Amino acid sequence: MFKHLFTPVKIGNMEVKNRIVMLPMTTGYPEADETVGDRFINFFAERAKGGAGFIIIPFAPVPAGSPVEPGLFDNRFIPGIRRLTAAIHAHGAKTAPQLITSYHVVFKGGPAEVVGPSPVTNQILRVVPRALTVDEIHYIVDEYGKSARRAREGGFDAVEILVGGGYLLNRFLSPISNHREDEYGGSLEKRMRMILEVIESIRKEAGSDFPIGVRLNIDEQMAGGHTVEESKVVARALEKAGVSLINVYTGWHEAPIPTVAPSLPPGAFAHLAEKIKGCVSIPVIAANRINDPVVAEKILAEGKADLVGMGRALLADPELPNKTKEGRVDEIVPCIACSNCLAEIMSIYKSWGKGATTFCTVNPFGGKEGEYILKPAEKKKKVVVIGGGPAGMEAAMTAAARGHRVTLFEKGKETGGWLLVGCLPPHKDEIRKLYKSLAVRTKKAGVDIRLNTEATPKMIEEEKPDVLILALGANPMIPNIPGVKGANVVMAEDLLTGRKTVGGSVVIIGGGLVGCETAEFLIEKGKGVTKVTVLEMLGRMAETISPTYRPFFLARLKKEGVQMKTGTTVEEITDKGVKVSQNGTPGFIEGDAVVLAVGLKADEKLAGSFRGKAPEVYSVGDCVKPRMIKEAIGEGFSIGMKI
C-alpha cells in the first residue's frame, strides 16, 4: 500500500531513506541558555527512531531574546548540536536546522526589538515594527551564513530557510508588509533580494555542496498578499540560486484561514505543492494537515509532491512511519488537530522572553521521552479497570504494557466513552480515529476487555484485584430550571446520537464545546431546523477550545447563521421558548425545542461504592472531574505508570 512513502529520495547530494519529513515545530524544549540539552535531544531522537526519513528542526540564526528555539548564532552551541545530530543519525534519519527569524531580533547585546521591512502593524503582537536599516539587513544575512556553517560543523546534513508564517523573511517577500523604496522593496525581484542574499551567504560559508531548502509561503492567505503565480517565479529563482528543496508553506499566523484545524480535510493544501512541483525540477514537500499515511501515499502517487511533511502527526505518534511500514496503521495515535500544541507556543508572543513548552493532547510521552520510560513493573499485579473511555483504556493499556494482568469492564457494547459522542459533530472524524486506535492498542497490549458488563461492588469483591482503577466517566448535568422536564427539552447527546430529533427554531442552553458543536451539527445535519440560538451564562463562547482555533470555529458558526448570546442566564423553560436574564435584563427567546448542553457531573455516590474494594483504588478521568481528552489520557497514563 505504501510503496511511494518508503522509497529513497535524493535532495542535492543527500539521500533520504523514505519520503516522510518531520516538519519543523517550535517546541520550547531548549535549555534556558538556548543550548540543546537532553530533553530536546530525546524528543527528536524518538522521532528518528520512529522511522521519519528527514527531520527539520527550528534554530535561531540571530539572537531573539527568548529560549523558544535553540541558537545557532554562536560557536558555544556546536557541542550540543553534535550530540543531537549523532542521536538522530543513529536511527538512520537525515536532519537539518530550519533557520527561523520570527519577529524579534537582538542587536549588539541590546533589548529584543520587533523589526520588519517596514513599519506595518504586526497583528499578532499588535505593535508597529521598526524598519530594519540596510546595515542591519546585511548583518542578518551574514549571520544566516555563519549559522549554516556551524550547522554543518555540528553534523547537520542540510539547512532550511523559513520564508513563511508572516515571519521576517516572509514579510520582506510580501507586498502587505514590505513598503520599502530601496533595493529591498518594491518589485518582486527586490522583495526577494534578502532571501537570495541569505542563500548566497549560506553557500559561501557552508559550501556550495551543502543542500539548502526553503520553506516557502506559496499562498499567504492574506488579502493583498503575494500570489501563487508570484510564488512560482520565486521558486524558479530559488532553484537557479542553488536551492535543492522547496518545502511548501501556506498562510500567516494572523491569516483568516486556519492551517491546523479539524475543519480542514487531511491534505487540504497539497494542491499548492503540485503547482510548485510543476515549475521546478528540485524536490517539493507537501505540507499542512497531513496526518494520515493513506493520504500521504495518495499525494505521492498522484505526483503532487516528492515528499510529505508531517509535524503534529509525529508529535502525536513518533512511531507513525514504522507502524505504517509494518502494516500497523490501526495502531497509529492520530493527531486530532485540536491545536492545543500550537496555542501553547503562540502564547509566547504575549510574554516574549519567558518561553513556553508545547504538549500533545493524545501523547503523554511528548516532550518527556527521557522522563517517562515504559519499564516492566517490579511486582506484577492483578488490575481491574472500570470504564472503557479514554482514561480507562489508557490506564489499562499502560498497566498491561508494564506486565500487569489487566481486566477492563465496559457496560456499553464498545469502548470509547464520551469519544463515541464527541466524534459525531461535523469535522470530528479524528476523534473517531482516536477511540478506534485506543481500542486496538488496548487489546494488543493484552487487556482482557469485557464489553456489555456493568461492574458492581460485589463483582469486584469476587475478582479480588490488587488494584482497582475507576474510570467511571460522568453523566450529563440537568440544571435546576423550571420547565426542564418539558416535552420540548432534549439532551445534546440524544441529538448527536440520533436517539431524538428536533425541528423548527432551537435554543441550546450552554455555550461550551458541546453546545457550540451541537449548534453546528443542527445547522448542517438537522432536518427541518430553521434557526439555532446558543445561550451562555459566561462572557465567552466555547471557552475550552484552543485559542488558535476558537476564532475560526466561532466565525464559522456565525457565518452559518447561529445566534450566540453570552451573559445570558435561563430563568424558565416554557413550551414556547425560554425566559432569560441577559446581563441583568429580562427577556424571552422563542424556540420550538430546547437542548441541554450544560456539561457533565461525576457520580460521587457510584465512585464511593467501590472504595475499599481493593488494596489500591484510583480514580481517573471525568469521574474525578469532567474535563478534556488531554486530562483523561494523561491521568490514565500516569496511573498505569505508577502501579
Secondary structure, DSSP 8 states (H G I E B T S, - for coil): --TTTTS-EEETTEEESSSEEE-------S-TTS---HHHHHHHHHHHHTT-SEEEEEEBSS--SSTTS-B-SSGGGHHHHHHHHHHHHTTT-EEEEEE---SEEE-TT--EEEEESS---BTTTTB--EE--HHHHHHHHHHHHHHHHHHHHTT-S-EEEEE-BT-HHHHHH-TTT----STTSSSHHHHTHHHHHHHHHHHHHH-TTS-EEEEEEEE--STT---HHHHHHHHHHHHHTT--EEEEEE-BTT-SS-SS-TTS-TTTTHHHHHHHHTT-SS-EEE-SS---HHHHHHHHHTTS-SEEEESHHHHH-TTHHHHHHTT-GGG--------HHHHHHHGGGGSTTS------SS-TTTT-TTT------SS--EEEEE--SHHHHHHHHHHHHTT-EEEEE-SSSSS-TTHHHHTSSTT-HHHHHHHHHHHHHHHHTT-EEE-S----HHHHHHH--SEEEE----EE-----TTTTSTTEEEHHHHHTTS----EEEEEE--SHHHHHHHHHHHHH-TTEEEEEEE-SSSSSSTTS-TTTHHHHHHHHHHTT-EEE-SEEEEEEETTEEEEEETTEEEEEE-SEEEE---EE--HHHHHTTTTSSSEEEE-GGGTS---HHHHHHHHHHHHHH-
